[in-house]
């Protein structure tokens, strides 16, 4: 791939996977568009990127708002005239039982995690189709394949992302535009900074670094595959869950429920 000629847009670029992905693309001399709700944090990321002499555009945008995305996409296309790689990474979770969560808590997660991806895809897909090239990378989670008590809304948003991506993947076959989902296990980011996670253990021994997932995003941006699961051995767990649900679901359900009870006892 001719990296220096590529224009890459990363949502949720102010920290974690988004920040590391932006840095990885910048190291390859791509032009990078940084998108997030926090302009101050984006400027900090932009400062890190400048040492790579990559073109940078900082866009303050809440991807859960259609009008924000419409204005952001106009700004990007007016400056670069094209978009080659779109990384839909913005997302967050609020921990709690469905019974206890406010409707607004559930809606806000779906709005950012799923509709934010839809809005950005709709904004840039016509340009990609017109130029007959491009790649959409949607950062999901293994939670796109496992319904986990306590984060049901988050799981729903990632299930939806994976389903949407699969349908779009088939629609775009032969168009020159690709779609790949990156589904990591737990990642060591500020994902758990929300107060709803305050009494939970932060990370498991299996948790990944943002950089590891960012490298998977790089691979995904030129991959013909629909989904890349990180680490790869987790694909076996996903396969088992879908192939033998009557065996796997009860085991997982009990494990997750016990974890939730322990969390409640610590609260």
C-alpha positions as CSV (number, residue, x, y, z in Angstrom):
1,X,0.0,0.0,0.0
2,X,1.2,3.5,-0.9
3,X,0.7,4.9,2.7
4,X,1.9,8.5,2.2
5,X,-0.9,9.2,-0.3
6,X,-3.6,8.0,2.0
7,X,-6.1,10.2,3.9
8,X,-7.2,8.5,7.2
9,X,-9.9,9.6,9.5
10,X,-10.1,8.2,13.1
11,X,-13.0,8.8,15.4
12,X,-12.5,8.6,19.2
13,X,-8.9,9.8,18.4
14,X,-8.3,11.6,21.7
15,X,-7.2,8.5,23.6
16,X,-6.8,4.8,23.7
17,X,-7.1,2.7,20.5
18,X,-8.0,5.8,18.5
19,X,-4.9,7.7,19.6
20,X,-2.6,4.8,19.0
21,X,-4.2,4.1,15.6
22,X,-3.7,7.7,14.6
23,X,-0.1,7.5,15.6
24,X,0.4,4.3,13.6
25,X,-1.0,5.8,10.5
26,X,1.1,9.0,11.0
27,X,4.2,6.9,11.3
28,X,3.4,5.7,7.8
29,X,3.2,9.3,6.6
30,X,-0.6,9.2,6.0
31,X,-2.6,12.4,6.3
32,X,-4.6,12.0,9.5
33,X,-7.9,13.5,10.5
34,X,-8.5,13.4,14.3
35,X,-12.1,13.3,15.4
36,X,-13.4,13.5,19.0
37,X,-15.7,15.5,21.3
38,X,-12.6,16.8,23.3
39,X,-10.7,19.4,21.2
40,X,-8.2,19.9,24.0
41,X,-7.3,16.2,24.0
42,X,-7.1,16.1,20.2
43,X,-4.6,18.9,20.2
44,X,-2.4,16.9,22.6
45,X,-2.6,13.9,20.2
46,X,-1.9,16.2,17.2
47,X,1.2,17.5,19.0
48,X,2.5,13.9,19.2
49,X,1.8,13.3,15.5
50,X,3.6,16.4,14.2
51,X,7.0,14.9,14.7
52,X,6.2,12.5,11.8
53,X,5.6,15.4,9.4
54,X,2.1,14.0,8.6
55,X,-0.7,16.3,7.6
56,X,-3.1,16.7,10.4
57,X,-6.7,18.0,10.7
58,X,-8.3,18.3,14.1
59,X,-12.1,18.1,14.0
60,X,-14.1,18.7,17.2
61,X,-17.2,16.5,16.6
62,X,-19.7,14.5,18.5
63,X,-20.4,11.5,16.2
64,X,-23.7,10.8,17.9
65,X,-25.1,14.0,16.4
66,X,-26.0,13.9,12.6
67,X,-25.4,17.6,12.1
68,X,-22.0,17.5,13.7
69,X,-20.9,14.6,11.4
70,X,-22.4,16.4,8.4
71,X,-20.3,19.5,9.1
72,X,-17.2,17.5,10.0
73,X,-17.4,15.5,6.7
74,X,-17.8,18.7,4.7
75,X,-14.7,20.2,6.4
76,X,-12.6,17.0,5.7
77,X,-13.7,16.7,2.1
78,X,-13.2,20.4,1.4
79,X,-9.6,20.1,2.6
80,X,-8.5,16.7,1.2
81,X,-11.1,16.0,-1.5
82,X,-11.1,12.3,-0.5
83,X,-11.0,9.8,2.3
84,X,-9.2,6.5,1.9
85,X,-9.5,4.9,5.3
86,X,-12.3,5.5,7.8
87,X,-11.7,4.2,11.3
88,X,-15.0,4.2,13.3
89,X,-13.6,3.8,16.8
90,X,-15.6,6.2,19.1
91,X,-17.4,4.3,21.8
92,X,-18.0,3.9,25.5
93,X,-19.9,1.8,28.1
94,X,-21.9,2.4,31.2
95,X,-22.0,-0.5,33.6
96,X,-25.3,-1.6,35.3
97,X,-28.2,-3.9,35.0
98,X,-30.8,-3.0,32.4
99,X,-33.4,-2.6,35.2
100,X,-31.2,0.0,36.9
101,X,-29.9,2.0,34.0
102,X,-31.7,5.1,32.8
103,X,-33.1,5.0,29.3
104,X,-30.8,7.9,28.5
105,X,-27.8,5.8,29.5
106,X,-28.8,3.1,27.1
107,X,-29.7,5.5,24.3
108,X,-26.4,7.4,24.6
109,X,-24.3,4.2,24.2
110,X,-26.3,3.2,21.1
111,X,-26.1,6.7,19.7
112,X,-22.3,6.9,19.9
113,X,-21.2,3.3,19.4
114,X,-23.6,2.4,16.7
115,X,-25.3,5.4,15.1
116,X,-22.0,7.3,15.2
117,X,-20.5,4.6,13.0
118,X,-23.5,4.7,10.7
119,X,-23.4,8.5,10.4
120,X,-19.7,8.6,9.5
121,X,-20.1,5.7,7.1
122,X,-23.0,7.4,5.3
123,X,-21.0,10.6,5.2
124,X,-17.9,9.2,3.5
125,X,-19.1,6.1,1.6
126,X,-20.3,8.0,-1.5
127,X,-16.9,9.5,-2.0
128,X,-15.2,6.1,-1.6
129,X,-17.5,4.6,-4.1
130,X,-16.9,7.4,-6.5
131,X,-13.2,7.0,-6.3
132,X,-13.7,3.2,-6.4
133,X,-11.3,2.7,-3.5
134,X,-11.3,2.9,0.3
135,X,-11.6,0.9,3.4
136,X,-13.9,1.2,6.5
137,X,-12.5,-0.2,9.7
138,X,-15.1,-0.6,12.5
139,X,-13.7,-1.1,15.9
140,X,-16.1,-3.4,17.8
141,X,-15.3,-6.0,20.5
142,X,-15.6,-9.6,21.3
143,X,-18.7,-8.3,23.0
144,X,-20.2,-8.3,19.5
145,X,-20.4,-12.0,19.9
146,X,-21.1,-12.5,23.6
147,X,-24.0,-10.9,25.6
148,X,-22.5,-9.9,28.9
149,X,-24.6,-9.1,32.0
150,X,-23.9,-5.5,33.2
151,X,-23.0,-4.2,29.8
152,X,-26.0,-5.4,27.8
153,X,-26.4,-2.0,26.1
154,X,-22.7,-1.9,25.0
155,X,-23.0,-5.5,23.7
156,X,-26.1,-4.5,21.7
157,X,-24.3,-1.7,20.1
158,X,-21.4,-3.9,19.1
159,X,-23.7,-6.7,17.9
160,X,-25.4,-4.1,15.7
161,X,-22.1,-2.8,14.4
162,X,-21.0,-6.3,13.4
163,X,-24.3,-7.1,11.7
164,X,-24.4,-3.8,9.9
165,X,-20.7,-4.3,8.8
166,X,-21.5,-7.8,7.5
167,X,-24.4,-6.6,5.4
168,X,-22.4,-3.7,4.1
169,X,-19.4,-6.0,3.3
170,X,-21.6,-8.0,1.0
171,X,-23.2,-4.9,-0.6
172,X,-19.8,-3.5,-1.4
173,X,-18.3,-6.6,-3.0
174,X,-16.5,-5.7,-6.2
175,X,-16.8,-1.9,-5.6
176,X,-13.2,-1.4,-4.6
177,X,-14.4,-0.4,-1.1
178,X,-13.8,-2.8,1.8
179,X,-15.2,-3.2,5.3
180,X,-13.4,-4.9,8.2
181,X,-14.4,-5.2,11.9
182,X,-11.7,-5.3,14.6
183,X,-12.9,-7.2,17.6
184,X,-10.5,-7.1,20.6
185,X,-10.9,-8.5,24.1
186,X,-10.5,-6.2,27.1
187,X,-8.1,-3.3,26.3
188,X,-6.1,-1.2,28.7
189,X,-7.6,2.2,28.0
190,X,-9.7,4.8,29.8
191,X,-12.8,2.7,28.9
192,X,-13.3,1.9,32.5
193,X,-13.0,5.4,33.8
194,X,-16.7,5.9,33.9
195,X,-17.9,6.0,37.5
196,X,-20.2,3.0,36.9
197,X,-17.1,0.8,36.8
198,X,-15.6,2.2,40.0
199,X,-15.7,-0.9,42.1
200,X,-14.7,-3.3,39.3
201,X,-11.2,-4.7,38.8
202,X,-9.7,-2.7,36.0
203,X,-8.1,-5.3,33.8
204,X,-7.6,-9.0,33.5
205,X,-4.2,-10.6,32.9
206,X,-5.4,-11.2,29.3
207,X,-6.1,-7.5,28.6
208,X,-4.4,-5.9,25.6
209,X,-2.5,-2.7,25.0
210,X,-3.9,0.0,22.8
211,X,-0.9,-0.4,20.6
212,X,-1.6,-4.1,20.0
213,X,-5.2,-3.2,18.8
214,X,-3.9,-0.3,16.8
215,X,-1.7,-2.6,14.8
216,X,-4.7,-4.8,14.1
217,X,-6.5,-1.7,12.8
218,X,-3.6,-1.1,10.4
219,X,-3.9,-4.7,9.2
220,X,-7.6,-4.3,8.9
221,X,-7.3,-1.2,6.7
222,X,-5.9,-3.4,3.9
223,X,-7.6,-6.7,4.7
224,X,-10.2,-8.5,2.6
225,X,-11.6,-10.2,5.7
226,X,-14.8,-9.2,7.4
227,X,-13.6,-9.5,11.0
228,X,-10.2,-9.6,12.7
229,X,-10.4,-10.9,16.3
230,X,-7.6,-9.9,18.7
231,X,-6.0,-12.0,20.0
232,X,-6.6,-14.6,17.2
233,X,-7.2,-17.5,19.7
234,X,-10.4,-15.9,20.8
235,X,-11.9,-16.8,17.4
236,X,-12.1,-20.4,18.8
237,X,-14.2,-19.1,21.7
238,X,-16.5,-17.3,19.3
239,X,-16.8,-20.4,17.1
240,X,-17.6,-22.6,20.1
241,X,-20.3,-20.1,21.3
242,X,-22.0,-20.1,17.9
243,X,-21.6,-23.8,17.3
244,X,-22.5,-25.2,20.7
245,X,-24.6,-22.4,22.3
246,X,-26.5,-24.9,24.5
247,X,-23.2,-25.9,26.1
248,X,-21.3,-22.6,26.1
249,X,-24.0,-20.1,27.0
250,X,-24.8,-21.7,30.5
251,X,-21.1,-21.7,31.4
252,X,-20.6,-18.1,30.3
253,X,-23.8,-17.0,31.9
254,X,-22.9,-18.4,35.3
255,X,-19.4,-16.9,35.1
256,X,-20.6,-13.5,34.2
257,X,-23.4,-13.6,36.8
258,X,-20.9,-14.6,39.5
259,X,-18.7,-11.7,38.5
260,X,-21.6,-9.3,38.7
261,X,-22.5,-10.6,42.2
262,X,-18.9,-10.1,43.3
263,X,-19.0,-6.6,42.0
264,X,-22.2,-5.8,43.8
265,X,-20.8,-7.2,47.0
266,X,-17.8,-4.9,46.7
267,X,-20.0,-1.9,46.1
